[in-house]
Amino acid sequence: MAGHGRDLEFDISVEPLADPPDWAARVSRAADRAGLDLVGIQDHPYKRRFLDTWTLISTLVPVTEHGLLLPR
């Protein structure tokens, strides 16, 4: 299915929680297994309970084979 000349893509938005520390990796692997196209990471640096988005994305690259990682 296409719209405006682009294929339809499906994604998930991951909350970059610091606790538990492996939360984003588990969600990213599940999204990868499910065949989702995009994995978005919330970028709210003012929240103390969140990990830094750009650093977190760099740790998710090795565990995500198909999904495109991006900040939100």
HULINWO-V223910 format. One line per field, one symbol per residue. psi: psi as a letter, one per 40 degrees, with the letter a starting at -180 (. if undefined). burial: + if it has 9 or more other C-alpha atoms within 8 Angstrom, else -. A space follows every 50 residues. Layout:
psi = ???
burial = ???
This chain:
psi = hihfeiihiiiihhhfhdhidedddddddddddefidihhhiggeehdei ihddddddeeddehddihhii.
burial = ----------++++-+++----+++-+++-++---+++++++--+----+ +++--++--++-++--+-+++-
